[in-house]
Amino acid sequence: MSAPGMMWLLADGFGPWEAATSYEPEPDWSPQADHDLAAIAERFAPERRASAAAIIAQAAQEFPGFDDTVMKLCR
């Protein structure tokens, strides 16, 4: 995931955990957009604006075995 992608992900209220895992969040959890982070992302990466879902999908496509590789290193 690129730095601009991470900025937009955080601005949409998602963190690394939500982006890196395929777990089911708590039923009452919902992302809370952060307007301050959105302003920073808009300032530094306006042309890279994307939804959290699009950023997560792109990262999963670009690095399909990332989670498995990290888990193997942790054993």
N, CA, C and O atoms as CSV, one atom per row, in Angstrom:
chain,resi,resn,atom,element,x,y,z
A,1,MET,N,N,0.848,-1.165,0.000
A,1,MET,CA,C,0.000,0.000,0.000
A,1,MET,C,C,0.896,1.231,0.000
A,1,MET,O,O,1.871,1.313,0.747
A,2,SER,N,N,0.555,2.150,-0.824
A,2,SER,CA,C,1.344,3.380,-0.926
A,2,SER,C,C,1.053,4.315,0.242
A,2,SER,O,O,0.045,4.172,0.934
A,3,ALA,N,N,1.950,5.271,0.449
A,3,ALA,CA,C,1.734,6.266,1.506
A,3,ALA,C,C,0.463,7.072,1.246
A,3,ALA,O,O,-0.306,7.293,2.181
A,4,PRO,N,N,0.210,7.524,0.006
A,4,PRO,CA,C,-1.060,8.227,-0.231
A,4,PRO,C,C,-2.266,7.334,0.056
A,4,PRO,O,O,-3.271,7.795,0.597
A,5,GLY,N,N,-2.162,6.062,-0.307
A,5,GLY,CA,C,-3.254,5.139,-0.022
A,5,GLY,C,C,-3.510,5.018,1.467
A,5,GLY,O,O,-4.656,4.992,1.914
A,6,MET,N,N,-2.420,4.944,2.234
A,6,MET,CA,C,-2.558,4.852,3.688
A,6,MET,C,C,-3.197,6.112,4.248
A,6,MET,O,O,-4.031,6.033,5.150
A,7,MET,N,N,-2.817,7.280,3.723
A,7,MET,CA,C,-3.427,8.528,4.201
A,7,MET,C,C,-4.934,8.512,3.969
A,7,MET,O,O,-5.702,8.871,4.862
A,8,TRP,N,N,-5.362,8.100,2.778
A,8,TRP,CA,C,-6.794,8.082,2.484
A,8,TRP,C,C,-7.511,7.004,3.283
A,8,TRP,O,O,-8.668,7.184,3.663
A,9,LEU,N,N,-6.841,5.887,3.543
A,9,LEU,CA,C,-7.422,4.825,4.362
A,9,LEU,C,C,-7.696,5.345,5.769
A,9,LEU,O,O,-8.787,5.152,6.306
A,10,LEU,N,N,-6.696,6.010,6.369
A,10,LEU,CA,C,-6.868,6.578,7.712
A,10,LEU,C,C,-7.932,7.671,7.708
A,10,LEU,O,O,-8.717,7.771,8.651
A,11,ALA,N,N,-7.966,8.480,6.671
A,11,ALA,CA,C,-8.966,9.546,6.582
A,11,ALA,C,C,-10.381,8.976,6.548
A,11,ALA,O,O,-11.320,9.597,7.047
A,12,ASP,N,N,-10.528,7.786,5.954
A,12,ASP,CA,C,-11.848,7.133,5.898
A,12,ASP,C,C,-12.215,6.427,7.193
A,12,ASP,O,O,-13.310,5.876,7.310
A,13,GLY,N,N,-11.296,6.437,8.180
A,13,GLY,CA,C,-11.607,5.832,9.472
A,13,GLY,C,C,-11.164,4.392,9.612
A,13,GLY,O,O,-11.569,3.705,10.549
A,14,PHE,N,N,-10.340,3.930,8.696
A,14,PHE,CA,C,-9.805,2.577,8.770
A,14,PHE,C,C,-8.355,2.655,9.220
A,14,PHE,O,O,-7.658,3.627,8.930
A,15,GLY,N,N,-7.909,1.635,9.923
A,15,GLY,CA,C,-6.522,1.565,10.349
A,15,GLY,C,C,-5.837,0.375,9.717
A,15,GLY,O,O,-6.446,-0.349,8.929
A,16,PRO,N,N,-4.582,0.169,10.053
A,16,PRO,CA,C,-3.847,-0.961,9.487
A,16,PRO,C,C,-4.505,-2.308,9.782
A,16,PRO,O,O,-4.490,-3.209,8.942
A,17,TRP,N,N,-5.077,-2.440,10.963
A,17,TRP,CA,C,-5.716,-3.717,11.325
A,17,TRP,C,C,-6.876,-4.034,10.392
A,17,TRP,O,O,-6.982,-5.148,9.880
A,18,GLU,N,N,-7.736,-3.065,10.175
A,18,GLU,CA,C,-8.894,-3.280,9.301
A,18,GLU,C,C,-8.450,-3.532,7.859
A,18,GLU,O,O,-9.084,-4.300,7.135
A,19,ALA,N,N,-7.375,-2.891,7.454
A,19,ALA,CA,C,-6.886,-3.059,6.087
A,19,ALA,C,C,-6.181,-4.390,5.880
A,19,ALA,O,O,-6.242,-4.963,4.792
A,20,ALA,N,N,-5.514,-4.884,6.911
A,20,ALA,CA,C,-4.672,-6.061,6.751
A,20,ALA,C,C,-5.359,-7.364,7.102
A,20,ALA,O,O,-4.813,-8.433,6.827
A,21,THR,N,N,-6.508,-7.314,7.685
A,21,THR,CA,C,-7.166,-8.550,8.097
A,21,THR,C,C,-8.508,-8.693,7.417
A,21,THR,O,O,-9.127,-7.716,6.994
A,22,SER,N,N,-8.932,-9.910,7.326
A,22,SER,CA,C,-10.243,-10.161,6.722
A,22,SER,C,C,-11.240,-10.602,7.792
A,22,SER,O,O,-12.170,-11.359,7.513
A,23,TYR,N,N,-11.039,-10.126,9.001
A,23,TYR,CA,C,-11.921,-10.486,10.093
A,23,TYR,C,C,-13.260,-9.753,9.955
A,23,TYR,O,O,-13.378,-8.770,9.222
A,24,GLU,N,N,-14.227,-10.243,10.656
A,24,GLU,CA,C,-15.522,-9.564,10.695
A,24,GLU,C,C,-15.510,-8.615,11.886
A,24,GLU,O,O,-15.331,-9.060,13.020
A,25,PRO,N,N,-15.694,-7.337,11.660
A,25,PRO,CA,C,-15.680,-6.391,12.784
A,25,PRO,C,C,-16.880,-6.612,13.705
A,25,PRO,O,O,-17.849,-7.284,13.350
A,26,GLU,N,N,-16.783,-6.036,14.874
A,26,GLU,CA,C,-17.900,-6.104,15.814
A,26,GLU,C,C,-19.149,-5.566,15.117
A,26,GLU,O,O,-19.052,-4.661,14.289
A,27,PRO,N,N,-20.309,-6.109,15.440
A,27,PRO,CA,C,-21.530,-5.677,14.748
A,27,PRO,C,C,-21.811,-4.175,14.866
A,27,PRO,O,O,-22.409,-3.589,13.964
A,28,ASP,N,N,-21.391,-3.556,15.956
A,28,ASP,CA,C,-21.680,-2.135,16.139
A,28,ASP,C,C,-20.535,-1.222,15.696
A,28,ASP,O,O,-20.612,-0.007,15.878
A,29,TRP,N,N,-19.451,-1.805,15.103
A,29,TRP,CA,C,-18.322,-0.992,14.644
A,29,TRP,C,C,-18.615,-0.410,13.275
A,29,TRP,O,O,-19.154,-1.085,12.397
A,30,SER,N,N,-18.263,0.813,13.112
A,30,SER,CA,C,-18.306,1.431,11.790
A,30,SER,C,C,-17.176,2.446,11.719
A,30,SER,O,O,-16.843,3.077,12.722
A,31,PRO,N,N,-16.587,2.606,10.548
A,31,PRO,CA,C,-15.477,3.551,10.431
A,31,PRO,C,C,-15.955,4.978,10.671
A,31,PRO,O,O,-17.057,5.357,10.274
A,32,GLN,N,N,-15.123,5.742,11.313
A,32,GLN,CA,C,-15.429,7.148,11.579
A,32,GLN,C,C,-14.439,7.999,10.792
A,32,GLN,O,O,-13.253,8.044,11.118
A,33,ALA,N,N,-14.923,8.662,9.773
A,33,ALA,CA,C,-14.047,9.502,8.953
A,33,ALA,C,C,-13.393,10.567,9.830
A,33,ALA,O,O,-14.009,11.102,10.751
A,34,ASP,N,N,-12.141,10.858,9.525
A,34,ASP,CA,C,-11.379,11.854,10.265
A,34,ASP,C,C,-11.132,13.034,9.328
A,34,ASP,O,O,-10.338,12.936,8.393
A,35,HIS,N,N,-11.807,14.134,9.581
A,35,HIS,CA,C,-11.739,15.285,8.686
A,35,HIS,C,C,-10.363,15.942,8.684
A,35,HIS,O,O,-9.942,16.484,7.663
A,36,ASP,N,N,-9.657,15.902,9.816
A,36,ASP,CA,C,-8.302,16.455,9.859
A,36,ASP,C,C,-7.355,15.641,8.975
A,36,ASP,O,O,-6.556,16.203,8.227
A,37,LEU,N,N,-7.454,14.315,9.069
A,37,LEU,CA,C,-6.618,13.460,8.222
A,37,LEU,C,C,-7.011,13.578,6.756
A,37,LEU,O,O,-6.157,13.509,5.873
A,38,ALA,N,N,-8.295,13.756,6.499
A,38,ALA,CA,C,-8.743,13.952,5.118
A,38,ALA,C,C,-8.154,15.236,4.538
A,38,ALA,O,O,-7.788,15.277,3.364
A,39,ALA,N,N,-8.061,16.270,5.346
A,39,ALA,CA,C,-7.469,17.533,4.885
A,39,ALA,C,C,-5.991,17.345,4.549
A,39,ALA,O,O,-5.495,17.913,3.576
A,40,ILE,N,N,-5.289,16.545,5.358
A,40,ILE,CA,C,-3.874,16.274,5.078
A,40,ILE,C,C,-3.747,15.463,3.788
A,40,ILE,O,O,-2.919,15.776,2.933
A,41,ALA,N,N,-4.562,14.429,3.652
A,41,ALA,CA,C,-4.523,13.613,2.432
A,41,ALA,C,C,-4.867,14.455,1.208
A,41,ALA,O,O,-4.250,14.306,0.153
A,42,GLU,N,N,-5.832,15.319,1.346
A,42,GLU,CA,C,-6.225,16.195,0.239
A,42,GLU,C,C,-5.079,17.133,-0.139
A,42,GLU,O,O,-4.879,17.434,-1.315
A,43,ARG,N,N,-4.342,17.586,0.846
A,43,ARG,CA,C,-3.229,18.499,0.582
A,43,ARG,C,C,-2.071,17.800,-0.127
A,43,ARG,O,O,-1.489,18.351,-1.061
A,44,PHE,N,N,-1.738,16.585,0.318
A,44,PHE,CA,C,-0.553,15.913,-0.191
A,44,PHE,C,C,-0.813,14.890,-1.294
A,44,PHE,O,O,0.112,14.532,-2.023
A,45,ALA,N,N,-2.035,14.416,-1.433
A,45,ALA,CA,C,-2.315,13.387,-2.444
A,45,ALA,C,C,-3.725,13.510,-3.014
A,45,ALA,O,O,-4.472,12.532,-3.028
A,46,PRO,N,N,-4.098,14.704,-3.485
A,46,PRO,CA,C,-5.459,14.858,-3.988
A,46,PRO,C,C,-5.761,13.982,-5.207
A,46,PRO,O,O,-6.892,13.532,-5.391
A,47,GLU,N,N,-4.750,13.747,-6.029
A,47,GLU,CA,C,-4.958,12.941,-7.240
A,47,GLU,C,C,-5.042,11.446,-6.947
A,47,GLU,O,O,-5.391,10.667,-7.834
A,48,ARG,N,N,-4.732,11.036,-5.728
A,48,ARG,CA,C,-4.764,9.619,-5.351
A,48,ARG,C,C,-5.965,9.276,-4.487
A,48,ARG,O,O,-6.015,8.193,-3.905
A,49,ARG,N,N,-6.929,10.173,-4.392
A,49,ARG,CA,C,-8.106,9.946,-3.553
A,49,ARG,C,C,-8.812,8.666,-3.999
A,49,ARG,O,O,-9.047,8.445,-5.187
A,50,ALA,N,N,-9.141,7.839,-3.021
A,50,ALA,CA,C,-9.844,6.580,-3.278
A,50,ALA,C,C,-10.549,6.162,-2.000
A,50,ALA,O,O,-10.170,6.574,-0.903
A,51,SER,N,N,-11.563,5.354,-2.149
A,51,SER,CA,C,-12.276,4.846,-0.973
A,51,SER,C,C,-11.427,3.798,-0.274
A,51,SER,O,O,-10.523,3.214,-0.873
A,52,ALA,N,N,-11.722,3.567,0.985
A,52,ALA,CA,C,-11.001,2.541,1.742
A,52,ALA,C,C,-11.156,1.179,1.076
A,52,ALA,O,O,-10.193,0.416,0.995
A,53,ALA,N,N,-12.341,0.871,0.605
A,53,ALA,CA,C,-12.574,-0.426,-0.051
A,53,ALA,C,C,-11.695,-0.574,-1.289
A,53,ALA,O,O,-11.128,-1.641,-1.522
A,54,ALA,N,N,-11.579,0.479,-2.078
A,54,ALA,CA,C,-10.753,0.422,-3.288
A,54,ALA,C,C,-9.277,0.277,-2.934
A,54,ALA,O,O,-8.555,-0.469,-3.596
A,55,ILE,N,N,-8.820,0.976,-1.902
A,55,ILE,CA,C,-7.423,0.902,-1.480
A,55,ILE,C,C,-7.092,-0.494,-0.967
A,55,ILE,O,O,-6.045,-1.047,-1.303
A,56,ILE,N,N,-7.970,-1.062,-0.162
A,56,ILE,CA,C,-7.758,-2.407,0.387
A,56,ILE,C,C,-7.757,-3.440,-0.739
A,56,ILE,O,O,-6.925,-4.347,-0.743
A,57,ALA,N,N,-8.670,-3.314,-1.683
A,57,ALA,CA,C,-8.726,-4.248,-2.811
A,57,ALA,C,C,-7.458,-4.161,-3.654
A,57,ALA,O,O,-6.921,-5.187,-4.074
A,58,GLN,N,N,-6.979,-2.955,-3.902
A,58,GLN,CA,C,-5.768,-2.769,-4.688
A,58,GLN,C,C,-4.559,-3.374,-3.970
A,58,GLN,O,O,-3.735,-4.038,-4.599
A,59,ALA,N,N,-4.450,-3.151,-2.665
A,59,ALA,CA,C,-3.333,-3.714,-1.898
A,59,ALA,C,C,-3.387,-5.238,-1.896
A,59,ALA,O,O,-2.350,-5.891,-2.013
A,60,ALA,N,N,-4.571,-5.806,-1.766
A,60,ALA,CA,C,-4.712,-7.267,-1.770
A,60,ALA,C,C,-4.319,-7.844,-3.124
A,60,ALA,O,O,-3.734,-8.925,-3.194
A,61,GLN,N,N,-4.634,-7.136,-4.189
A,61,GLN,CA,C,-4.274,-7.587,-5.536
A,61,GLN,C,C,-2.765,-7.446,-5.769
A,61,GLN,O,O,-2.143,-8.311,-6.384
A,62,GLU,N,N,-2.192,-6.360,-5.279
A,62,GLU,CA,C,-0.771,-6.102,-5.484
A,62,GLU,C,C,0.109,-7.025,-4.647
A,62,GLU,O,O,1.191,-7.415,-5.085
A,63,PHE,N,N,-0.347,-7.378,-3.445
A,63,PHE,CA,C,0.431,-8.219,-2.525
A,63,PHE,C,C,-0.427,-9.391,-2.045
A,63,PHE,O,O,-0.789,-9.437,-0.869
A,64,PRO,N,N,-0.761,-10.338,-2.926
A,64,PRO,CA,C,-1.706,-11.397,-2.558
A,64,PRO,C,C,-1.239,-12.318,-1.436
A,64,PRO,O,O,-2.075,-12.835,-0.696
A,65,GLY,N,N,0.041,-12.538,-1.286
A,65,GLY,CA,C,0.521,-13.444,-0.247
A,65,GLY,C,C,1.108,-12.754,0.964
A,65,GLY,O,O,1.782,-13.393,1.771
A,66,PHE,N,N,0.867,-11.466,1.107
A,66,PHE,CA,C,1.500,-10.690,2.163
A,66,PHE,C,C,1.198,-11.241,3.556
A,66,PHE,O,O,2.120,-11.444,4.346
A,67,ASP,N,N,-0.046,-11.479,3.865
A,67,ASP,CA,C,-0.431,-11.954,5.193
A,67,ASP,C,C,0.217,-13.297,5.497
A,67,ASP,O,O,0.742,-13.494,6.593
A,68,ASP,N,N,0.189,-14.221,4.548
A,68,ASP,CA,C,0.798,-15.538,4.759
A,68,ASP,C,C,2.304,-15.424,4.978
A,68,ASP,O,O,2.864,-16.117,5.827
A,69,THR,N,N,2.958,-14.552,4.215
A,69,THR,CA,C,4.406,-14.372,4.343
A,69,THR,C,C,4.758,-13.846,5.731
A,69,THR,O,O,5.690,-14.340,6.365
A,70,VAL,N,N,4.026,-12.858,6.197
A,70,VAL,CA,C,4.299,-12.297,7.521
A,70,VAL,C,C,4.038,-13.341,8.591
A,70,VAL,O,O,4.821,-13.454,9.535
A,71,MET,N,N,2.970,-14.102,8.476
A,71,MET,CA,C,2.661,-15.122,9.482
A,71,MET,C,C,3.757,-16.205,9.525
A,71,MET,O,O,4.090,-16.692,10.606
A,72,LYS,N,N,4.311,-16.582,8.386
A,72,LYS,CA,C,5.389,-17.558,8.369
A,72,LYS,C,C,6.637,-17.036,9.072
A,72,LYS,O,O,7.349,-17.797,9.727
A,73,LEU,N,N,6.902,-15.732,8.935
A,73,LEU,CA,C,8.053,-15.131,9.590
A,73,LEU,C,C,7.874,-15.046,11.109
A,73,LEU,O,O,8.854,-14.967,11.849
A,74,CYS,N,N,6.638,-15.062,11.561
A,74,CYS,CA,C,6.359,-14.940,12.992
A,74,CYS,C,C,6.374,-16.262,13.739
A,74,CYS,O,O,6.290,-16.273,14.967
A,75,ARG,N,N,6.476,-17.341,13.047
A,75,ARG,CA,C,6.439,-18.657,13.699
A,75,ARG,C,C,7.764,-19.077,14.215
A,75,ARG,O,O,7.888,-20.160,14.787
